[in-house]
Structures are given as C-alpha cells and as structure tokens.
Amino acid sequence: MTTHKPGDPDQGIPADIKAWRRRDAVLYLSRQTGDAEVIAALLDTSTRCVRTVMSNLRAAGYPIPAQRRRPGGHGSLEVVSTFPSAIADILHRAAADRGESAISLTRRIITTVLNNDLVDAVLDDAGR
C-alpha cells in the first residue's frame, strides 16, 4: 500500500484536508488514490466510514471507483474504539512527530506488539 501524507506536494494533497467537509475530502482523495484504506488513514477515520461516503457519492452520480474488500475474511478485524482525550492527545502528538495519522500509528503499535509477542510484556498482568 502506498502511503500519502497530507500536504505532500508530490501527491497534491492539501495540508488542511482534515478540516474539509468529509464528503468533499473523500471525493477529492478518491480521485487522488481511490483506496478507501489510504483515505481513511489520511482523514483519521474508519475505512467503513470512507466506503459509505464513497458509496453515497457513487449513488449521486460521481465517478467513484467501486471498492473491493481486501482478502481476509474471518482473519481480518475492524476495530472501532474511543480513547479518553488524554490518551488521544498523547497518540496524536506521537503520530504527528512521526508524520502519520493517529489511526496509522495505532495500527502500527498494535501490529508490532502482536507480531513480536509483546502482549504480556506490555500489559504485565500475568496473562489475565
């Protein structure tokens, strides 16, 4: 998957894209990348939300390409979670320091912990 960052002049993605109305941002980005997962990461929202907006735009007559679900079936998992504002602030600062979205950083943290068998080390709860 190609990663695009807001404000990247090579991609022509405006730095203030998150401030746009979601519909307008999804329409613009779908013309740039067409990938709901990339758009969701850029807008710090869920892929499901982006796919819904894209579907609505398509139904309204906009030339939005249909999205194919990535392979995964029961092996994939979409998580929707709300963090307390203090945690969200920490996550946003850490993501900004790395030049990525909070969603992308969250995904990377979880993937790293699980791929490296660090759940017990991180939680320190004796497996409970």
Backbone as a ProteinNet text record, in pm:
[ID]
protein_1_A
[PRIMARY]
MTTHKPGDPDQGIPADIKAWRRRDAVLYLSRQTGDAEVIAALLDTSTRCVRTVMSNLRAAGYPIPAQRRRPGGHGSLEVVSTFPSAIADILHRAAADRGESAISLTRRIITTVLNNDLVDAVLDDAGR
[TERTIARY]
84.6	0	88.8	60.6	133.6	83.1	174.7	134.4	145.2	40.3	38.4	21.5	92.3	79.4	11.9	-77.5	-137.8	-28.3	-47	48.6	167.7	174.4	284.5	269.5	360.5	344.8	349.3	417.3	423.1	287.5	203	72.5	-38.5	-10.8	-112	-223.3	-192.9	-293.3	-280.1	-385.6	-378.5	-353.6	-271.9	-237.7	-360	-460	-578.1	-693.1	-664	-768.5	-861.4	-809	-892.9	-997.3	-975.4	-1070.3	-1186.1	-1173.2	-1278.2	-1399	-1514.4	-1630	-1588.9	-1626.3	-1582.8	-1616.2	-1736.4	-1778.9	-1683.6	-1648.5	-1558.7	-1418.4	-1371.8	-1238.2	-1231.9	-1334.8	-1337.2	-1345	-1426.1	-1436.8	-1301	-1235.5	-1104.4	-1001.9	-994.6	-894.1	-922.3	-1050.3	-1081.3	-1031.2	-1024.8	-969.1	-816.6	-756.8	-611.5	-562.4	-626.9	-576.7	-677.3	-806.7	-908.3	-911.8	-822.3	-811.7	-873.9	-983.2	-1056.1	-968.6	-879.3	-792.5	-695	-638.4	-546.3	-622.5	-740.9	-821.9	-857.7	-897	-931.9	-813.3	-694.8	-575.7	-546.9	-562.6	-538	-636.4	-759.6	-863.7	-884.2	-804.2	-819.5	-961.3	-1011.9	-1146	-1143.8	-1256.3	-1260.3	-1275.9	-1228.9	-1245.4	-1393.7	-1470.4	-1615.1	-1680.4	-1642.4	-1696.9	-1664.1	-1538.4	-1495.9	-1571.4	-1584.5	-1658	-1803.5	-1864.5	-2003	-2013.9	-1923.3	-1924.4	-1900.9	-1807.2	-1779.8	-1902.7	-1970.2	-2091.4	-2200.4	-2216.5	-2315.5	-2280.8	-2153.6	-2109.6	-2135.4	-2106.4	-2130.4	-2278.9	-2364.5	-2509.8	-2559	-2486.4	-2523.4	-2470.8	-2401.9	-2356.7	-2210.8	-2136	-1993.4	-1916.9	-1816.2	-1740.8	-1639.6	-1690.4	-1606.3	-1590.8	-1466.6	-1449.2	-1503	-1561.4	-1610.7	-1491.4	-1509.2	-1402.8	-1419	-1312.3	-1312.6	-1255.7	-1322.2	-1270	-1140.9	-1049.4	-922	-943.7	-864.8	-879.8	-855.4	-922.6	-901	-1011	-1134.5	-1247.3	-1250.1	-1263.6	-1270.4	-1137.3	-1029.9	-898.5	-875.4	-964.2	-945.5	-1034.4	-1002	-1074.5	-1074.9	-1192.8	-1202.4	-1244	-1167.1	-1191.6	-1231.5	-1340.2	-1382.7	-1371.8	-1294	-1271.8	-1261.8	-1306.4	-1294.8	-1200.5	-1096.4	-999.3	-1030.9	-998.1	-1012.2	-926.2	-965.9	-896.5	-748.4	-710.7	-569.4	-488.1	-543.6	-475.7	-473.5	-585.5	-592.5	-490.4	-473.9	-375.5	-234.4	-201.6	-68.7	-49.5	-151.4	-144.3	-129.1	-205	-194.8	-56.3	-1.6	133	237.9	229.2	326.1	314.1	191.8	170.6	224.8	197	245.7	398.6	462.5	609.4	663.3	582.9	624.7	571.4	493.8	439.8	332.9	254.2	148.3	21.7	-85.4	-212	-214.7	-301.7	-318.1	-368.2	-455.1	-506.2	-391.7	-307.9	-195.7	-99.4	-69.7	20.8	-40.4	-168.9	-236.9	-225.8	-249.4	-238.5	-96.5	4.4	143.6	180.2	132	161.9	103	-23.7	-89.7	-21.9	7.8	73.3	210.2	286.8	420.1	411.7	319	302.8	264.8	170	123.8	226.2	288.2	386.7	510.7	541.2	661.1	628.8	505	462.6	491.7	449.9	479.2	357.5	247.4	125.7	149.7	208.2	234.8	332.3	433.9	531.5	469.4	381.7	318.6	214.7	132.4	24.5	70.7	173.2	225.9	113.5	24.4	-91.6	-97.9	11.7	18.5	-81.7	-111.7	-199.4	-347	-387.9	-530	-593.1
-117	0	122.8	218.8	343	435.5	501	592	734.7	810.7	950.8	1032.3	1142.9	1228.2	1358.9	1411.8	1540.9	1644.5	1729	1834.6	1791.2	1664.8	1615.8	1675.6	1767	1834.8	1739.5	1625.1	1529.4	1466.1	1457.8	1395.4	1497.9	1626.2	1728.7	1721.6	1671.1	1659.5	1781.2	1862.9	1984.4	1952.5	2034.2	2011.9	2022.8	2099.3	2120.1	2026	1915.4	1823.5	1775.8	1760.2	1713	1816	1941.4	2047.2	2055.8	1989.8	1992	1912.7	1939.3	1851.6	1712.3	1612.3	1475.3	1434.7	1468.3	1432.5	1491	1618.6	1684.9	1624.2	1594.7	1536.6	1397.8	1316.8	1181.8	1189.8	1280.5	1297.8	1335.5	1433.5	1478.3	1364.4	1298.5	1193.8	1069.5	1041.3	924.2	944.7	1069	1098.1	1089.8	1111.6	1104.5	960.7	883.9	749.7	639.5	665.1	563.9	451.8	454.8	347	392.3	327	366.4	357.1	260.2	244.3	361	404	518.7	644.8	662	780.3	782.5	669	661.7	702	655.1	690.4	840.1	897	1040.6	1126.1	1079.1	1156.9	1115.7	1023	971.9	924.3	841.7	786.7	639.5	574.7	431.5	407.6	293.7	253.4	239.2	187.9	172.4	307.8	411.4	545.7	593.4	576.9	620.7	543.6	413.2	333.1	378.3	413.1	460.4	591.8	684.2	813.3	790.5	703.6	675	614.1	525.5	463.8	568.8	659.3	766.1	858.5	889.6	974.1	902.8	772	693.3	693.9	677.9	677.8	813.8	920.4	1055.2	1087.2	991	1009	1047.2	1057.2	1089.7	965.5	984	869.5	816.3	749.3	692.6	543.1	493.1	350.6	265.3	152.3	58.3	3.1	-16.5	-70.2	-220.1	-290.5	-434.2	-455.3	-536.8	-567.8	-646.6	-613.9	-685.3	-825.7	-921	-1056.7	-1060	-1148.6	-1160.4	-1241.2	-1221.3	-1295.9	-1289	-1406	-1408.4	-1372.9	-1372.6	-1340	-1190.9	-1106.9	-962.9	-911.9	-794.6	-738.1	-586.9	-526.7	-381	-343.4	-256.5	-216.8	-70	-42.8	95.5	118.7	216.8	242.1	391.3	433.7	573.5	579.2	660.6	675.5	799.2	798.6	921.4	1031.6	1155	1265.8	1272.4	1239.1	1243	1142.5	1023.5	920.7	961.9	1013.9	1059.3	1169.3	1260.6	1368.4	1312.4	1216.2	1152.8	1084.2	1012.7	940.2	1036.5	1146.2	1244.9	1310.3	1342.5	1403.3	1305.6	1180.1	1079.7	1057.7	1057.4	1039.1	1158.8	1278.9	1399.6	1401	1357.2	1350	1256.8	1158	1059.7	1091	1198	1237.2	1144.1	1085.8	995.4	1024.4	959.7	979.4	897.7	937.5	863.2	721.8	706.2	573.8	484.5	540.7	464	423.3	515.8	483.9	377.4	388.5	288.6	150.8	144.3	17.7	-38.6	49.6	4.5	-45.3	25.2	-15.9	-153.8	-171.2	-299.8	-411.6	-385.7	-486.5	-524.1	-425.9	-452.1	-535	-497.2	-572.1	-717	-738.3	-874.4	-955.9	-895.1	-968.6	-1007.9	-932.5	-959.4	-1023.2	-1074.5	-1146.3	-1065.4	-938.2	-847.8	-816.4	-886.3	-855.1	-866.5	-976.9	-994.4	-889.6	-857.4	-758	-619.1	-585.6	-452.8	-442.8	-545.4	-540.7	-576.3	-662.5	-703.5	-744.2	-833.6	-874.6	-1026.2	-1093.1	-1238.2	-1312.6	-1258.3	-1325.3	-1317.7	-1229.9	-1216.7	-1103.4
0	0	0	-86.3	-91.6	17.4	86.5	192.3	140.9	160.2	122.5	248.6	260.2	377.4	336.2	422	389.7	369.5	271.4	245.1	162.5	123	41.5	-97.9	-137.4	-267.1	-385.4	-369.7	-480.1	-506.3	-405.2	-420.5	-440.4	-418.6	-435.9	-332.2	-213.2	-108.5	-16.9	-7.6	73.9	221.8	287.3	427.6	518.3	477.3	562.6	528.1	463.8	415.2	526.7	650.3	760.8	801.6	767.5	803.3	703	589.5	487.8	535	473.8	494.9	450.4	527	498.2	354.7	309.3	173.4	70.3	86.3	-8.3	-3.8	117.7	133	69	91.9	33.7	-118.6	-169.5	-314.7	-373.5	-313.8	-362.1	-355.8	-239.4	-221.5	-304.7	-329.7	-412.4	-555	-597.1	-730.1	-729.2	-611.8	-599.1	-586	-497.1	-467.5	-497.4	-474.5	-498.8	-396.4	-299.4	-200	-68.4	-28.7	92.8	217	221.5	338.5	351.7	240.8	241.7	280	222.4	252.6	401.3	456.3	598.5	686	651.5	728.7	719.8	602	584.6	663.1	675.6	742.3	888.1	937.2	1074.4	1101	1012.3	1028.4	990.5	999.9	968.6	819.2	776	636.9	604.8	700.2	680.5	650.2	724.8	702.3	560.3	519.8	386.2	278.5	296	195.8	185.5	298.7	297.2	221.6	248.9	177.9	29.2	-4.9	-146.2	-213.6	-144.8	-199.2	-222.5	-126.2	-141.6	-258.4	-273.9	-385.8	-518.7	-522	-643	-678.1	-576.1	-597.3	-645.5	-607.5	-650.2	-790.2	-851.5	-988.6	-1005.7	-896.5	-908.8	-956.1	-1039.5	-1091.9	-989.7	-888.9	-783	-811.2	-817.2	-844.8	-730.2	-763.7	-662.6	-585.8	-457.4	-372.8	-358.6	-374.9	-348.9	-210.7	-134.2	0	-14.7	70.9	69	121.9	74.3	124.6	274.6	340.2	483.6	549.3	504.3	559.6	709.7	772.7	918	982.2	905.4	960	974.5	922.1	935.3	1047.8	1096.3	1208.6	1196.9	1202.1	1206	1346.7	1409.3	1547.2	1550.2	1620.2	1642.4	1792	1832.2	1973.9	1998.9	2115.3	2156	2274.7	2263	2369.4	2451.3	2581.3	2661.1	2598.9	2616.4	2550	2585.9	2708.7	2746.9	2665.2	2645.7	2565.5	2418.7	2370.8	2231.3	2204.1	2298.5	2282.4	2270.1	2355.7	2350.2	2215.1	2171.2	2044.6	1926.6	1927.2	1818.8	1815.9	1933.2	1937.2	1884.2	1928.8	1883	1732.2	1681.8	1537.6	1460.2	1509.2	1441.4	1436.9	1546.6	1549.1	1441	1404.2	1303.9	1164.4	1153.3	1023.6	971.8	1062.5	1020.7	1100.7	1063.8	1133.5	1262.5	1353.6	1478.9	1450.7	1350.8	1314.5	1266.3	1180.9	1127.4	1238.5	1329.5	1439.9	1530.5	1559.9	1642	1578.7	1448.5	1375.8	1386.6	1370.9	1378.6	1518.5	1622	1759.1	1786.5	1753.2	1778.1	1699.2	1573.1	1488.9	1544.8	1588.2	1643.6	1771	1859.7	1985.3	1956.4	1867.5	1839.1	1760.6	1660	1579	1658.4	1763.3	1842.3	1977.1	1990.4	2110.8	2237.5	2236.8	2348.4	2435.2	2415.8	2490.8	2640.9	2687	2830.1	2882.2	2804.3	2847.4	2858.9	2766	2766.7	2878.2	2893.6	2992.5	3133.2	3145.1	3275.4	3370.5	3321.9	3401	3421.5	3401.8	3417.8	3330.6	3214.4	3119.5	3153.6	3240.7	3277.1	3204
[MASK]
++++++++++++++++++++++++++++++++++++++++++++++++++++++++++++++++++++++++++++++++++++++++++++++++++++++++++++++++++++++++++++++++

